[in-house]
């Protein structure tokens, strides 16, 4: 599962350019001379490189914008020419998409996510905390058991997972998908928070214990609040990962005995895409996609640093 | 009665681990283990498997021409996709971090607007694969309304009556898939390599500068060798991603169920696995395939880690 929860990766927040200039010893005459030479030596590379980067930027943004624009066109405009500009910006497609199922998928996804993300965070933090701060037999074993899941391809587990969930009568149910999401988010969450809890100072915690707090109380009232930055990073990671999850819902959320399937948003969009292939209402499909993309965009643009740090965390050593 | 301190601690540990472990063992570890057992059975996937056939599934796999074709495609993806992604990501990371024209000290400065470009480049990574599929479905459309065809027509490479058949063409389909993979992952590794580059002490660049090294030289002699660790990690993770590609192939390419492209020209192991499991009723066979994917991934990771092992420089 590519960009989602099994994948882990690192550690350092990718922020800032290397080194903010402070006191520099090379800004004397000779230094400037060298600097200039250095700059010139890469002039060709620079023009070529910058140009190429701009092109890549357009390649990334272009298709996205093009499809979002498509949501405002009407069908005949869309089928007319790829270059047409929406004549009158209409929101019809959005309301059509909303009524063809997006609202239901959105509701189902939100219900699942509210529970799965909270439970992932709670369970992940509990396990990581105990493993990071207590010595007991089997500690290393359990830690590696959790973390090993990071590298395993989901396909390996897929077939038995389906039957496991089926045996528990949880196919096509919210609780089934919630538990599976929690389980598959565990490796990365434990890995990330384990490192985090290790770095926290023990002084405050010991003081709380001396004051008569129980271990449980010390965890919830002292350690969790201190771990907030880590919890936020891994929380955003899990929200995005579970929101974007595709494979697990496809396998687990299918209609069982003729009842309506509880589709998740990604899954619903793809089924909408297949359906639109026949009905030809592409503006509605594009509008549905835009609706599904908006929350992700909002999260990404507001927490862009944490998202990049969280997603790349763990890849480095 | 007050419990002894040690007992209380044990109880606490057990109560905190019970829930997470139960969920994790039930839905992750146990299915992983079961796969190995099921792969030795003939199993339709309906009733519990009854007949143990030992290694028959594995023997069959290597006589299955579709499987071999899919394996070949996975190997092509495995070589091309990580290579292209890493080269591009490295180049971009270098430009964004140290490619600046009027570098402050030692020319160590990103090009203008690098913060903005970083945000843009990373963006595909947060998009759901479903959205990526819809985007490229529309872009690859094999008529003049599709974005890419509109571009090739504008460029005069073809005329409106003969649009390119991107996903329907046996020669192109795999490359179209790989293009999307690269499109999606470059930003991620760009950020990863940037983080690694920022850990390189600035003195190294200063020293290189004072010794009269140009920018290209600095890149190959200083930056690259020091990034070796991250490149190695990137290879391993890209290999895992390369063995995946399920959603893209399954939804984008034509095929009866779970895609596969024209005459299996875009088939990958993951889609063939799913078809055997959910359509053809060969769950045991699908499990054997899962095990093969697992071992390929494992071997690749080990090979990569070994081949790229170098003396690590601490700084």
Interface residues (C-beta under 8 A of the other chain):
Chain A: X1 X2 X3 X7 X9 X10 X11 X12 X13 X14 X16 X17 X18 X19 X21 X24 X26 X27 X34 X35 X37 X38 X39 X41 X42 X43 X45 X46 X49 X50 X52 X53 X56 X57 X59 X60 X61 X62 X63 X64 X66 X67 X70 X78 X79 X80 X81 X82 X83 X123 X124 X126 X127 X129 X130 X131 X134 X136 X142 X145 X146 X149 X151 X152 X153 X155 X156 X157 X158 X159 X160 X161 X162 X163 X164 X165 X179 X180 X182 X183 X184 X186 X187 X190 X214 X215 X216 X219 X240 X243 X244 X245 X246 X247 X251 X265 X266 X267 X269 X270 X273 X282 X285 X286 X289 X292 X293 X296 X299 X300 X301 X304 X307 X308 X311 X312 X315 X316 X317
Chain B: X8 X9 X10 X12 X13 X15 X16 X17 X19 X20 X21 X23 X24 X26 X27 X28 X29 X30 X31 X32 X34 X35 X38 X45 X88 X91 X92 X95 X96 X97 X98 X99 X101 X102 X103 X104 X105 X106 X107 X108 X109 X110 X111 X114 X117 X118 X119 X120 X121 X122 X123 X124 X125 X126 X127 X128 X129 X130 X131 X133 X134 X135 X136 X137 X138 X139 X144 X145 X146 X147 X149 X150 X154 X183 X184 X186 X187 X188 X191 X192 X194 X195 X196 X197 X198 X199 X200 X202 X206 X209 X210 X212 X214 X215 X216 X229 X230 X233 X234 X237 X240 X241 X243 X244 X246 X247 X251 X269 X270 X273 X274 X277 X278 X283 X286 X287 X289 X290 X291 X293 X294 X297 X301
